[in-house]
Amino acid sequence: MSELSRRDLLKGAAIAGASVATAGLFNPADASAFPGIAESVAAGSAPDAVPAGLAARATMMGVPFERRDTVRFGVVGTGLRGRSVIGELLAIGDGVRITAVCDIVEEKARRAAKMITDKGHPEPAIIVAGERGFEQLARRDDVDFLYTATPWEWHVPVLLAGLNNGKHSAAECPVGTTLKELWSLVDASEKNRRHCIQLENCNYGYNEMMVNRMVHAGAFGEVLHAEAAYLHDLRRILFEDRDEGLWRRTWHTTRNANLYPTHGLGPVSWYMDIHKGDRFDYMVSMSTAERGLTLHREATVPDKSNAKWKERYITGDLNSSLIKTVKGKTILLQHDVSNPRPYSRLNNLQGTKGAFNDYPARFYVEGQAGGERWTNVDTYKAQYEHPLWTKVGELARTNGGHGGMDFVMAYRLVECIRQGLPPDFDVYDAAAWSAPLPISEQSVAKGSAPVKFPDFTRGEFARTAG
Ligand SMILES: NC(=O)c1ccc[n+]([C@@H]2O[C@H](COP(=O)([O-])OP(=O)(O)OC[C@H]3O[C@@H](n4cnc5c(N)ncnc54)[C@H](O)[C@@H]3O)[C@@H](O)[C@H]2O)c1
């Protein structure tokens, strides 16, 4: 895999390197930063406005990591996801150290530290110092790469602390929840010449990587349309008095939008060469009424004095959005975590020569044996299985969550750093994949009116071929 970078990972062609940082400091505490960029649905600002100060900045697209034999990670937020990723990083073995962990709950930080020492690694620094303890971690000189799996509201402050202290920094999804926040990440990544990444594990799924190869080999012809989603019955988890139940349900009281766009949209963006010649242009969005959480509360919280009864859920249960790209492709993007159903990210694709549908995986390539019927993965596996899965698939299935894709993602990230390659995704992908949250919110609030996406790349997307 060493010779493969991002799109073959995908198709080839890393872009030539970076140039030097310019411009002054962005102060995230400064409320006037990026005037004119919409911070809330009420702001009414042009959603596609570009902050003036960024015009002369050098891009981070294609900028390689500095090569390191050993990558030293600092992890902020050692809850369910943080510890899962720690497990996958440790399973890689050579070339990985986790030197610091941080959480607001000591027991969680200590559980993470024990995972590390149980593997025979030195004990990491354990930072439990309140909600901004991550600033101590970000300042440490034994951390090369900061990864955060906190509740959503902390992703941006943690990422900015990492970037502003010279660390490559990555978060779970969504990386930010307002356009202003997303621009602040672009600004900080470019200014500090450090990568800001959303570690989207779903891009490394077995089917997703195989379909991506087929797309780039032309098997489906020209890609016209894709469908992406996060359809996952989270009602029980959302109402627990621990873990995500402590913070995630609150988002359903504040935003009527697609709250979690990236798991489906990340892979589809790779199929569609988003930021490799194309980008999201605009979105129309609509939400159903809210029902699921209200019904679930009625059914499971009999005590009416429970604080949960003070909550008013405003996120429509099923949000459906359509994205048009500047090259005319379309994407259906959905979100529903409040109703009973089997899990799906849709992961559907239509091209001029064939189609792929997931859940379960089905392929149709015009002219294939058996006529106009779906066939399964075995038909195309030998030709198109991704080499990364061929190489580490067995290890991934044993050591990685979500069917192995989490391990493949961790393995690939470490490989990119150890070999001095550019990361598979950058701050522009992170911003664009999270932008559907504020953009869908605006469209829903405006009666499904089309809302423009910003071009976080400021024209660079068109200079890079897919
Ligand atoms: N990629 C995936 O497949 C996947 C799966 C699950 C969760 N996630 C994402 O991971 C993130 C975390 O989710 P989770 O399920 O682990 O939730 P969790 O509640 O189990 O963990 C969050 C952790 O962050 C800690 N925390 C809260 N504020 C903090 C702060 N200021 N500084 C340091 N630590 C802080 C909490 O104490 C907790 O341990 C979320 O963004 C979620 O959407 C991604």
The ligand as a Gaussian input file, in Angstrom:
#p B3LYP/6-31G(d) Opt

LIG

0 1
 N      -17.181000       6.978000      14.219000
 C      -18.021000       6.217000      14.889000
 O      -18.370000       5.113000      14.460000
 C      -18.541000       6.700000      16.196000
 C      -19.177000       5.815000      17.080000
 C      -19.624000       6.307000      18.302000
 C      -19.436000       7.627000      18.613000
 N      -18.818000       8.464000      17.740000
 C      -18.579000       9.877000      18.076000
 O      -17.572000       9.909000      19.077000
 C      -17.787000      10.985000      19.966000
 C      -17.885000      10.470000      21.396000
 O      -18.959000       9.563000      21.483000
 P      -18.998000       8.424000      22.608000
 O      -19.983000       7.419000      22.164000
 O      -17.631000       7.968000      22.943000
 O      -19.589000       9.253000      23.832000
 P      -19.252000       9.054000      25.379000
 O      -20.214000       9.904000      26.100000
 O      -19.165000       7.606000      25.691000
 O      -17.785000       9.654000      25.521000
 C      -17.506000      11.019000      25.562000
 C      -16.376000      11.209000      26.545000
 O      -15.945000      12.581000      26.506000
 C      -15.720000      12.995000      27.863000
 N      -15.750000      14.452000      27.883000
 C      -16.831000      15.285000      27.901000
 N      -16.419000      16.575000      27.864000
 C      -15.061000      16.542000      27.827000
 C      -14.062000      17.547000      27.810000
 N      -14.356000      18.858000      27.804000
 N      -12.765000      17.158000      27.785000
 C      -12.428000      15.844000      27.809000
 N      -13.340000      14.860000      27.835000
 C      -14.633000      15.199000      27.836000
 C      -16.801000      12.285000      28.641000
 O      -16.519000      12.254000      30.010000
 C      -16.818000      10.926000      27.992000
 O      -15.884000      10.054000      28.590000
 C      -19.026000      11.680000      19.448000
 O      -18.650000      12.697000      18.574000
 C      -19.759000      10.594000      18.681000
 O      -20.616000      11.118000      17.707000
 C      -18.362000       8.011000      16.544000

